[in-house]
Amino acid sequence: MTSTPTRPTVDEDQVTGSFAWYRSFTPKGRRAFKGAFGGFALDAYDFQVLPLSMVAITAYFSLTKAQTGLLTTVTLLMSAVGGILAGLLIDRVGRVKTLMITVSTYAVFTVLCGFATSYPMLLASRALQGVGFGGEWAAGAVLVAEYARARYRGRVLAFVQSSWAVGWALAVVVSTVVMDNVESGLAWRVMFWTGALPALLLVYVRRNVKDAPQVTERLARKEARVPLSSIFKGNLARKTFFATLLATGVQGGYYTIATWLPTYLKTERGLTVVGTGGYLSTLITGAFCGYVTAGHLVDRLGRKKSFALFAVLSAGLLMTYINIPQGQNTILLVLGFPLGFCFSAIYAGFGSFLAELYPSGVRGTGQSFTYNVGRAVGAFFPTAVGFQAGAGVGGALIYGAIGYAIALVALLGLPETRGMELE
């Protein structure tokens, strides 16, 4: 069978400019990019509904800080289950089918969270939402990585990652409007009901997005299925361990901040809903800029140096942020941009780096397992904040800095993969 090229035949030197990475795609590659971008943006939207509604939910169900933190932790723990299952599906039924399954799952259970009549029901619905949440990123990232040129892969996957900031920003806008205009006992439910938005994306993906031709051919040949255990054998075992540790540190740091920062701003800095939205907007603007800027660094400096740079900066900025004296909220606002920039920029290398660590037959399995198991272990960081927050959330946010230190250690055991051609 003759395969259709996944990349254009034009000479790379003829493709120039800031968006050369996008123009280098075939039409199929561009549609895959749009599908993955939309999937992850709406993934972010559905995830962020909880942190943005946390104060209202806590009051409605009379929750302790530990119970509130558990809502995020169970989501991230179940994302490991979803990630492992999705990883196997990615390599068995294809990237696009898995993308559709995961998007459908997280959308349905986000909506069901809005119908919760008790804390256990909300916890269960959020856990099942985590199953879909866990698998979506890997499906989209692998799909796009296999269409991208090696020289642009860092930038391409960084732009896919930047969609998280887009979804987060949309959630903040909707939350600001809803929380300010709807009675608090109903407002948090309305927020979860808006989680039905991903259904619109499914129509686009089903009609327009296809797996890369070499993947379609491999699936058509019905080659022997590679078991999950293969990523724990030979030279892949070391990669799997340290990549999981890297994902644990980075995501432990990120989710500590993303989960508790809205609560910190409202309860310890005394900001209103609208005021909190303004501060978060600065953080999110920095996040988007961090994603797209860091993609260039990932391709130029290499994957490992980029991770190390932003781990150090993120930890330092977080510690500075939570130690700004009371009454100095203007400084807090200004510092939000570089904090958002750095703790998001560190994610820019994940899509390309993890794809390059694994061969085609286990790429989905390896990428989804390491990212999502790391996310599940990192989920204990926001829970730790909840248990330690009796004297204040701000001091407990030090767990975020600990996460970034773990990421630095993990890099010592991983190879540099910049410029690698995928099979």
Secondary structure as UniProt FT lines:
FT   HELIX           12..14
FT   TURN            18..19
FT   HELIX           20..23
FT   HELIX           27..61
FT   HELIX           65..92
FT   HELIX           95..113
FT   TURN            114..115
FT   HELIX           119..145
FT   TURN            146..147
FT   HELIX           150..152
FT   HELIX           153..181
FT   HELIX           184..193
FT   HELIX           194..196
FT   HELIX           198..208
FT   HELIX           213..220
FT   TURN            221..222
FT   HELIX           228..232
FT   HELIX           234..267
FT   HELIX           273..301
FT   HELIX           303..322
FT   TURN            326..327
FT   HELIX           329..345
FT   HELIX           346..349
FT   HELIX           350..357
FT   HELIX           360..362
FT   HELIX           363..378
FT   HELIX           380..388
FT   HELIX           389..391
FT   HELIX           393..396
FT   HELIX           398..411
FT   TURN            412..413
FT   TURN            418..419
//
